[in-house]
Amino acid sequence: KINQIRNHVSEKIDNAKDVFEAAELNQKLSGEKIDLSEPVRTQKQGLIHPISKVMQEIEDIFSELGFEFSTGPEIEDDFHNFTALNMPEDHPARQMQDTFYLKDSDLLLRTHTSNTQIRKMLNSEPPLKIAALGRVFRRDSDQTHTPMFHQFEGFMVDENVNMGHLKWILESFLEKFFETKNLELRFRPSFFPFTEPSAEVDINYAIEQGRIKVGSKSKDSKFMEILGCGMIHPNVLTNCNIDAEKFQGFAFGIGVERLAMLKYGITDLRMFFDNDVRFLQNFGFEE
């Protein structure tokens, strides 16, 4: 009986609350008006980060060039990150001071986006024309290096592919990205375990008004290294079950942050990841 009385009283109280709240709301509504002729209050919109902007530009350009975009895992095994790419057991990149290994595991944080290349070649048949964008990880930190950064990579596998195709792709991309027709490319012989022959690519630039101007025709113009590339090593094709006697391919890789720094005059790589709103206000994009 006591519980019944309590429930009855509680119900009366709740009903009274509803009545009072409704009366209070009606009183507010009767005294408030909305002027639909008032101008809309402007609100600040968020800005696009330079890295996101550059990655979108890369996707747009390489989609026009006929490349298909693919992704790979950031946590990788030794085979897909090193062995399949023709890296010997004693290669320096495998050492602890360069690579983040997961504790009590044979897994690691990928050091490049080339694991995407390996996985794509293992699960597909030529012809292939693939591009990959993503985060990579290395033990390094200073003005031009961070433990995590973004890399862009492209590769093509088909019959009769040669360095001329590679050079045309790189020229087309860099001219569109830096919005210049004055770009000069210089290929210097280099060495990478996964390509043969290998080359480092330089582009012409000059310092104009305190900023780097890519593609400058100034008499003071110089060259700077911007990316690495080469013909895919036959051992890599063989490791991916592709007939190296029939098919050839090229591959190249470049840092996304490096592209952003050169195009937008950003001087310190660490600024991308400091989460300082002043950086985004200065270098961010509305669209």
C-alpha positions in Angstrom: 0.0 0.0 0.0 2.9 2.4 0.8 4.4 1.7 -2.7 1.0 2.3 -4.4 0.7 5.7 -2.5 4.3 6.6 -3.5 3.7 5.8 -7.1 0.5 7.8 -7.1 2.2 10.9 -5.5 5.2 10.6 -8.0 2.8 10.5 -10.9 1.0 13.7 -9.7 4.4 15.4 -9.3 5.5 14.5 -12.8 2.3 15.7 -14.3 2.6 19.0 -12.5 6.2 19.3 -13.8 5.0 18.8 -17.3 2.3 21.5 -16.9 4.8 24.0 -15.4 7.4 23.4 -18.1 4.8 23.7 -20.9 3.6 27.0 -19.4 7.1 28.3 -19.1 7.9 27.4 -22.8 4.7 29.0 -24.0 5.5 32.2 -22.1 9.0 32.3 -23.8 7.6 31.7 -27.2 5.0 34.4 -26.9 7.6 36.9 -26.0 10.3 35.9 -28.6 10.2 36.6 -32.3 12.5 35.7 -35.2 13.3 38.3 -37.8 13.8 36.4 -41.1 15.1 39.5 -42.8 18.2 39.6 -40.6 21.4 38.7 -42.5 22.9 35.2 -41.8 25.6 35.3 -39.3 28.9 34.5 -41.0 30.9 31.6 -39.4 34.5 30.7 -39.9 35.0 27.6 -42.0 37.7 25.1 -41.4 40.7 25.1 -43.7 42.2 22.2 -45.7 45.7 21.1 -44.5 48.5 21.5 -47.0 49.2 17.7 -46.9 45.5 17.0 -47.7 45.6 19.6 -50.5 48.8 18.1 -52.1 47.4 14.5 -51.9 44.3 15.6 -53.6 46.3 17.3 -56.4 48.4 14.2 -56.8 45.2 12.0 -57.1 43.7 14.4 -59.7 46.8 14.5 -61.9 47.6 10.8 -61.9 44.0 9.9 -62.4 44.2 11.9 -65.6 47.3 10.0 -66.5 45.5 6.7 -66.3 46.8 5.4 -63.0 44.6 3.4 -60.6 45.1 4.1 -56.9 45.7 1.3 -54.4 46.3 1.1 -50.7 48.4 -1.3 -48.5 48.6 -2.0 -44.7 50.7 0.3 -42.5 51.6 -2.7 -40.3 53.5 -5.0 -42.6 55.7 -8.2 -42.5 59.3 -8.5 -43.5 58.6 -10.2 -46.8 56.4 -7.5 -48.3 58.4 -4.6 -46.8 62.0 -5.8 -47.5 62.6 -9.3 -48.9 60.3 -9.1 -52.0 61.9 -5.8 -52.8 65.3 -7.4 -53.3 66.7 -6.1 -50.0 69.4 -8.4 -48.6 69.4 -9.6 -45.0 72.2 -7.2 -44.1 70.6 -4.1 -45.7 70.9 -1.0 -43.4 67.2 -0.2 -43.7 66.4 -3.4 -41.8 68.3 -2.2 -38.7 66.6 -1.2 -35.5 67.8 2.4 -35.8 65.8 2.9 -39.1 62.7 0.7 -38.7 60.0 0.5 -36.1 59.6 -3.2 -35.2 56.6 -4.4 -33.2 57.6 -6.0 -29.9 57.5 -9.8 -29.7 56.5 -10.0 -33.4 57.9 -10.3 -36.9 55.8 -7.3 -37.9 56.9 -3.7 -38.4 55.6 -0.3 -39.4 56.1 0.0 -43.1 59.1 2.2 -44.2 57.7 3.0 -47.6 54.6 2.5 -49.7 56.3 -0.1 -51.8 54.5 -2.8 -49.9 51.5 -1.7 -51.9 53.4 -2.4 -55.1 54.3 -5.9 -54.0 50.8 -6.8 -52.9 49.3 -5.5 -56.1 51.7 -7.4 -58.3 51.2 -10.6 -56.3 47.4 -10.4 -56.6 47.1 -9.0 -60.2 48.4 -9.7 -63.7 50.1 -7.2 -66.0 49.5 -4.7 -67.5 49.5 -2.6 -64.3 49.5 1.1 -63.8 49.2 1.8 -60.1 49.7 4.7 -57.7 49.8 4.6 -53.9 49.5 7.3 -51.3 49.9 6.7 -47.6 51.8 7.1 -44.3 55.2 5.6 -43.7 57.4 5.4 -40.6 61.1 5.7 -40.0 63.3 6.5 -36.9 64.3 10.0 -37.8 63.5 13.5 -36.6 64.9 16.9 -37.5 64.0 19.9 -39.6 63.6 17.8 -42.7 62.6 14.4 -41.2 59.9 13.2 -39.0 59.1 9.6 -37.6 55.9 9.6 -39.6 55.4 11.2 -43.0 53.5 10.6 -46.2 54.9 9.1 -49.4 53.6 8.8 -52.9 54.6 6.0 -55.2 53.8 5.0 -58.8 54.7 2.0 -60.9 53.9 0.5 -64.3 54.4 -3.1 -65.5 53.8 -4.1 -69.1 55.7 -5.4 -72.2 58.2 -3.0 -73.7 58.1 -0.4 -70.8 61.3 1.7 -70.7 62.9 4.7 -69.1 61.4 7.0 -71.7 57.9 6.3 -70.4 59.1 7.0 -66.9 60.6 10.3 -67.9 57.4 11.4 -69.7 55.2 10.5 -66.7 57.5 12.4 -64.2 57.7 15.5 -66.5 54.0 15.6 -67.0 53.3 15.3 -63.3 55.8 17.8 -62.1 54.9 20.4 -64.7 51.2 20.2 -63.7 51.9 20.1 -60.0 54.2 23.1 -60.0 52.2 24.9 -62.7 55.2 25.6 -64.9 56.4 24.8 -68.4 60.0 25.8 -67.6 60.8 22.7 -65.6 64.1 20.9 -66.3 64.7 17.4 -65.1 68.1 15.9 -64.6 68.5 12.2 -64.1 71.6 11.1 -62.0 72.6 7.4 -61.8 72.0 6.0 -58.3 71.4 2.7 -56.5 68.2 1.2 -55.0 67.9 -2.6 -54.4 64.5 -2.7 -56.0 65.3 -0.9 -59.3 68.0 -1.4 -62.0 69.0 1.0 -63.5 68.2 3.5 -60.8 68.2 7.3 -60.8 67.7 10.3 -58.7 65.8 13.1 -60.3 66.7 16.8 -59.9 64.6 19.8 -60.8 65.7 23.4 -61.5 64.9 26.1 -59.1 66.0 29.5 -57.8 65.4 31.7 -54.8 63.1 34.5 -55.7 61.8 37.0 -53.1 63.1 34.7 -50.3 61.2 31.7 -51.6 62.0 28.7 -53.7 60.7 29.0 -57.3 60.6 25.7 -59.0 61.1 25.9 -62.8 62.8 29.2 -62.6 64.7 30.4 -65.7 66.9 32.8 -63.6 70.6 32.9 -64.4 71.1 31.9 -60.8 69.0 28.7 -61.0 70.3 25.5 -59.6 69.2 21.9 -59.3 67.8 20.0 -56.3 67.0 16.3 -55.8 63.3 15.6 -55.5 62.7 11.9 -56.0 64.1 8.5 -56.7 63.1 6.2 -59.6 64.2 3.4 -61.9 63.3 0.3 -63.8 61.8 -2.4 -61.5 64.5 -5.0 -60.7 63.9 -8.4 -62.4 64.3 -10.0 -59.0 61.3 -8.0 -57.7 59.2 -9.1 -60.7 60.2 -12.7 -60.1 59.4 -12.5 -56.4 55.9 -11.4 -57.4 55.5 -14.3 -59.9 55.8 -12.1 -63.0 57.8 -13.3 -66.0 60.8 -10.9 -66.0 61.7 -12.1 -69.5 58.4 -10.9 -70.9 57.5 -7.9 -68.7 59.4 -4.8 -67.6 58.3 -2.0 -65.3 59.3 1.3 -63.8 58.7 2.7 -60.3 59.2 6.0 -58.5 58.6 7.5 -55.1 58.5 11.0 -53.6 57.7 12.5 -50.2 54.4 14.3 -50.1 55.6 16.8 -47.4 58.6 17.6 -49.7 56.3 18.5 -52.5 54.2 20.7 -50.1 57.3 22.5 -48.8 58.6 23.3 -52.3 55.2 24.5 -53.6 54.0 26.5 -50.7 57.3 27.8 -49.2 57.1 25.8 -45.9 60.6 25.7 -44.3 60.3 23.2 -41.5 58.8 19.7 -41.9 57.8 19.5 -38.3 55.3 22.4 -38.7 53.0 20.0 -40.5 52.4 18.0 -37.3 52.7 20.7 -34.6 48.9 21.2 -34.5 49.5 25.0 -34.3 46.3 26.7 -35.6 48.4 29.6 -36.8 50.1 27.3 -39.3 46.8 26.3 -40.8 45.6 29.9 -40.8 48.6 30.8 -42.9 49.0 27.8 -45.2 45.5 26.3 -45.1 43.1 26.2 -48.1 39.4 26.9 -48.3 38.9 24.3 -51.1 
